[in-house]
């Protein structure tokens, strides 16, 4: 196989991966990612369609795969697998139990599709790495996964929250807006209906969480805009 053919085959496979991992992707984005012309991407998309891949085109928006279409399991290179295993070491030190559980389940699925030799090397690397945070593997919260779903599905949450430096709690109804991690603790940024403003809640202080069936209108502000607002 000629070098140009090899490069194109590799690019076609990578484009398929992009289409499967993103809801919508533009020709311009693909061209920039693979450092080729937009016209080349158009030809690649046509080639994939001719090979039987059901690609949908939304005029002026981009490309997507037909709902329900699934590609065969992705083949990971050893360096890609090593990157995932390294990330796993950080995740295992995380203080939210739900996050650790879900990530570990995902990594198990990834390991199941690795080639035998790669799997052996990955296991060796995993046994020879150590991350120094959270030595005792303390789990101080178990709500991250539920709040992630509430955030992306715009579902209202009710929390029983312990006040700082006190055993006293308060019940809040909140609209999840963002999640970020600092000093090994997860923080929830949410619109608090009691205070009628955005507030930050530490997940390890949420003593009870209930995701309600009620939906809320998405907040138009971005996370960056929120941070800028806080600095004023």
Secondary structure as the mmCIF struct_conf table of DSSP 4:
data_model
#
loop_
_struct_conf.conf_type_id
_struct_conf.id
_struct_conf.beg_label_comp_id
_struct_conf.beg_label_asym_id
_struct_conf.beg_label_seq_id
_struct_conf.end_label_comp_id
_struct_conf.end_label_asym_id
_struct_conf.end_label_seq_id
HELX_RH_AL_P HELX_RH_AL_P1 UNK A 3 UNK A 21
BEND BEND1 UNK A 22 UNK A 23
STRN STRN1 UNK A 25 UNK A 25
HELX_RH_AL_P HELX_RH_AL_P2 UNK A 27 UNK A 34
TURN_TY1_P TURN_TY1_P1 UNK A 35 UNK A 35
BEND BEND2 UNK A 36 UNK A 36
HELX_RH_AL_P HELX_RH_AL_P3 UNK A 38 UNK A 50
TURN_TY1_P TURN_TY1_P2 UNK A 51 UNK A 52
STRN STRN2 UNK A 55 UNK A 58
TURN_TY1_P TURN_TY1_P3 UNK A 59 UNK A 61
STRN STRN3 UNK A 62 UNK A 65
HELX_LH_PP_P HELX_LH_PP_P1 UNK A 66 UNK A 66
TURN_TY1_P TURN_TY1_P4 UNK A 67 UNK A 68
HELX_LH_PP_P HELX_LH_PP_P2 UNK A 71 UNK A 77
HELX_RH_AL_P HELX_RH_AL_P4 UNK A 78 UNK A 92
TURN_TY1_P TURN_TY1_P5 UNK A 93 UNK A 93
BEND BEND3 UNK A 95 UNK A 95
STRN STRN4 UNK A 96 UNK A 96
HELX_RH_AL_P HELX_RH_AL_P5 UNK A 97 UNK A 112
TURN_TY1_P TURN_TY1_P6 UNK A 113 UNK A 113
BEND BEND4 UNK A 114 UNK A 114
HELX_RH_AL_P HELX_RH_AL_P6 UNK A 116 UNK A 127
TURN_TY1_P TURN_TY1_P7 UNK A 128 UNK A 128
BEND BEND5 UNK A 133 UNK A 133
TURN_TY1_P TURN_TY1_P8 UNK A 135 UNK A 136
STRN STRN5 UNK A 141 UNK A 141
HELX_RH_AL_P HELX_RH_AL_P7 UNK A 144 UNK A 153
TURN_TY1_P TURN_TY1_P9 UNK A 154 UNK A 154
STRN STRN6 UNK A 155 UNK A 162
HELX_LH_PP_P HELX_LH_PP_P3 UNK A 163 UNK A 163
TURN_TY1_P TURN_TY1_P10 UNK A 164 UNK A 165
BEND BEND6 UNK A 166 UNK A 167
STRN STRN7 UNK A 169 UNK A 182
TURN_TY1_P TURN_TY1_P11 UNK A 183 UNK A 184
STRN STRN8 UNK A 185 UNK A 192
TURN_TY1_P TURN_TY1_P12 UNK A 193 UNK A 196
STRN STRN9 UNK A 197 UNK A 202
HELX_RH_3T_P HELX_RH_3T_P1 UNK A 203 UNK A 205
STRN STRN10 UNK A 206 UNK A 215
HELX_LH_PP_P HELX_LH_PP_P4 UNK A 217 UNK A 219
HELX_RH_AL_P HELX_RH_AL_P8 UNK A 223 UNK A 230
TURN_TY1_P TURN_TY1_P13 UNK A 231 UNK A 231
#
